[in-house]
Amino acid sequence: MTRDELLAALAEARDLPDGAEKVAELDRITAHADAADDVRLGIAARLALIEAHNYHAERWRMLEPFEWCLAAHDRDPDLFEPADAELLRWYHKWAVAALRDTSRMELARAEATLDDLDRRLRADGHSLHAVYSLRCRIADHVGDQAAARHWFARWRTAPRDEHSDCAGCDPANQARLLAGWGRWAEAVEVVEPVLTGVLGCPEQPARALAAVLVPYLRLGRYDEAAQAHVRAYRRHRHERDAFPFLADHLRFCALTGHHERGLEILARHLGWLDRPYDENSAMEFAAAGALVCRLAGAAGFGRYPVDRPAHGERLAARLTVAALEADLVATAQDLAGRFDARNGTSHQSGRVAGWLAERPLTDPVPLPPDGPDDDWATTGPIPPEGWTAEVSPLSVAAVVNVLEERDDRYAVAPDGTVGGRWGDALIQFHRVGERGEILHAEVVALRRLSADRLAEAYEFCNAWNHDRLLPKAYVREGDDGALILAGDVTTDLEHGVSAGQLRVLVTAALVTGAEFAAAVDALP
């Protein structure tokens, strides 16, 4: 392939939905770049590959392309555009977290990677806020509570800068640690600005709500816990990268006696355990799922059937709750043992044992209606009675129905693409995937930038992706050489979608897409 052909293939690969197909295509382009000894193209392909791995299963696979890029930058920084060099530093944080959360890599490698990040930030005069956060979470992971609390204090007092996690996610991360230490009231207090909307990002408040589910229960604030669970799970059930938060929802169900709902959530996401986001979240999912099964069995659900999908050489099977519990306990204990063997502690095995020993804290708490709330249904008419009830495969007609209900103007192309203009954005909805089960929304800002503003365009998109979840922003070159600022929102609807849920997803894409385009239009 020629260089122009590889660049075109790279641009197309960046636009693919996150998943195995995107990773495979980026791997192929990387191999061609290396064969041609094209270092700049190899850098561009690997930066895209790092991001693809971060939003797909087995996040630890980003480490090889990250370390290659870091070594290339150290050899010749001029190979990197300023925006890509800054992006590489952001990926440095991802690499530390990925190393921490897999037992495949030595703990010393995670610590050395973090020390390297510390050195680079110090050398450039940056705040160590992000470093203190990572040091705290590594210390907590290995059970060094004194060190964790030390770094936690440094983290909370250090000045924030462009390398910090966003202002909405930082408190949620702190709340999760405080909850693990049994400091329930402090955990709720630290996320209060996120829950009230003073601080936020597109990931919030769902992640903050998940972090305080158990603290709410421990404080006896059962109604707030129920509302938090329903509101957060409404989003997390659709997002593959929300797998790390499913353990919170499972524990909520177990500790409140919602046995049947817990089993339904477990069954819905059981297949995700076969290709988890990382080993740490797999361990927690398995432990929380085992707790659901254990308490459900004690409540008379021992023969309740749960379908486990096929994976690799394992055949699909219908398991009883008791049989599934045994499998999940074994999985959780095995992963905890692997972490402890790597870390030289018994902390993770102790955590798993503690979770498995938990008992319900209250009788079943009434749950609020499981439908879109005001935060999600931003605009448009209230759906008719029963509109949210039936789950069906994603279809063009379903997307059109949402836009009709919103009274939006749109057009349907012969290939089924549904598109229109919202504010300063052109937005198209595509069905992709083997069965058309993935909803892919593509956003293109009407305003173009001149080719000489490439560094500025990258800087804008990197800042947007740092602060906002939707849409995922990127830059591409138009046929006339002008720079196109675009973004996408992708949701896997393998298990179907109700009309109400689809309305939430479409509305979120339209609202955030219009906001993105307005921000582009506001550039100087």
Summary of the structure (lengths in Angstrom):
residues: 524
radius of gyration: 23.1
end to end distance: 38.4
largest distance: 68.1
contacts: 1738
relative contact order: 0.08
helix: 60%
strand: 11%
